[in-house]
Amino acid sequence: MRRLSLLLLVGIFLFGFSQSALAESPIVINPSQWFTGEIDLGTSTATTFTIRNEGQDPLVITRIGFQSGCSPDFVVTQGPAMPFTLGSYEEVSVEISFRPNSEGLHSGAILVEYNSAQP
């Protein structure tokens, strides 16, 4: 059976209109990396990430997905319906699964799109 390696790096964000730099982002994703090692083709593995709002203002999360160019073998399998409001210091869990369809290194980055909930 063929095997492959997987590396998923997280922490890439698309900012809402009020955000201008990564250093200013109130969003924290944990864990910050996921490495599954080798996995057989046709099988899958999953892990749960938390997305936390470390800011003092509520945020409207409009999308949780993957950055352009990421492996299509990553899928968000469990999470809240979009859009939703993430209050100050609140967090939500999101399950991401990986089911490789080809050999090789597959990488991706979680993308969280949000806007300020304040008018």
C-alpha positions as CSV (number, residue, x, y, z in Angstrom):
1,M,0.0,0.0,0.0
2,R,1.3,3.5,-0.8
3,R,2.1,6.0,1.9
4,L,2.4,9.7,2.0
5,S,3.3,12.5,4.4
6,L,1.0,15.4,5.4
7,L,1.8,18.8,6.8
8,L,-0.9,21.2,7.7
9,L,0.2,24.6,8.9
10,V,-2.5,26.9,10.3
11,G,-2.6,30.5,11.1
12,I,-3.2,32.2,7.8
13,F,-6.0,34.7,8.0
14,L,-8.0,36.8,5.6
15,F,-8.8,40.0,7.4
16,G,-12.1,41.8,7.5
17,F,-12.3,45.4,6.5
18,S,-11.2,46.6,9.9
19,Q,-8.0,44.5,10.0
20,S,-4.8,45.6,8.2
21,A,-2.0,43.4,9.5
22,L,-1.5,39.8,10.8
23,A,0.0,41.2,14.0
24,E,-3.3,42.9,14.7
25,S,-5.4,39.8,14.3
26,P,-7.5,38.8,17.4
27,I,-7.9,35.2,16.0
28,V,-5.8,32.4,17.5
29,I,-5.9,28.9,16.1
30,N,-4.8,26.0,18.2
31,P,-2.9,23.8,17.5
32,S,-0.8,25.9,15.2
33,Q,0.5,22.8,13.3
34,W,-0.7,19.4,12.5
35,F,1.6,16.7,11.1
36,T,0.1,13.3,10.6
37,G,3.2,11.5,9.4
38,E,2.5,8.8,6.8
39,I,-1.0,7.8,6.0
40,D,-2.3,5.1,3.6
41,L,-4.1,6.2,0.5
42,G,-7.8,5.8,0.8
43,T,-7.8,6.2,4.6
44,S,-8.4,9.4,6.5
45,T,-7.4,11.1,9.7
46,A,-9.0,14.0,11.5
47,T,-8.1,16.5,14.2
48,T,-10.0,19.2,16.1
49,F,-8.8,22.8,16.0
50,T,-10.0,25.7,18.2
51,I,-10.6,29.1,16.8
52,R,-10.5,31.7,19.6
53,N,-11.3,35.4,19.5
54,E,-8.6,37.0,21.8
55,G,-9.9,40.5,21.1
56,Q,-12.2,42.6,23.2
57,D,-14.8,43.0,20.4
58,P,-17.1,40.3,19.0
59,L,-16.3,39.1,15.4
60,V,-18.6,37.8,12.7
61,I,-17.0,34.7,11.3
62,T,-18.1,34.4,7.7
63,R,-16.0,31.5,6.4
64,I,-13.7,28.8,7.7
65,G,-11.9,27.0,4.9
66,F,-8.5,26.7,3.3
67,Q,-6.2,29.2,1.6
68,S,-6.1,29.1,-2.2
69,G,-3.7,26.5,-3.6
70,C,-4.0,24.1,-0.7
71,S,-4.5,20.4,-1.2
72,P,-8.2,19.6,-1.9
73,D,-7.8,16.6,0.3
74,F,-8.4,18.7,3.4
75,V,-12.1,19.2,4.4
76,V,-13.8,20.9,7.3
77,T,-16.0,18.0,8.5
78,Q,-17.5,19.6,11.6
79,G,-18.0,23.1,12.7
80,P,-20.6,25.9,13.2
81,A,-23.0,27.1,10.5
82,M,-21.8,30.3,8.8
83,P,-21.9,33.1,9.6
84,F,-21.7,33.2,13.3
85,T,-20.6,35.6,16.0
86,L,-17.6,34.8,18.1
87,G,-17.7,36.9,21.3
88,S,-14.7,38.3,23.1
89,Y,-12.5,35.4,24.4
90,E,-14.9,32.8,23.1
91,E,-13.8,29.8,21.0
92,V,-15.3,27.3,18.7
93,S,-14.1,23.9,17.7
94,V,-13.7,22.8,14.0
95,E,-12.8,19.3,12.9
96,I,-10.6,19.0,9.8
97,S,-10.1,15.7,8.0
98,F,-7.5,14.6,5.5
99,R,-8.1,11.8,3.0
100,P,-5.3,11.7,0.4
101,N,-6.1,10.8,-3.2
102,S,-2.5,10.9,-4.4
103,E,1.0,10.3,-3.1
104,G,3.3,13.0,-2.0
105,L,3.4,15.9,0.5
106,H,0.1,17.6,1.0
107,S,0.0,21.0,2.7
108,G,-2.6,23.5,3.5
109,A,-3.4,26.5,5.6
110,I,-6.7,27.3,7.4
111,L,-8.4,30.4,6.2
112,V,-10.7,32.3,8.6
113,E,-12.6,35.2,7.2
114,Y,-14.2,37.6,9.6
115,N,-15.5,41.1,10.2
116,S,-16.1,43.2,13.2
117,A,-19.5,42.7,14.7
118,Q,-19.5,46.4,15.8
119,P,-21.3,48.8,13.4
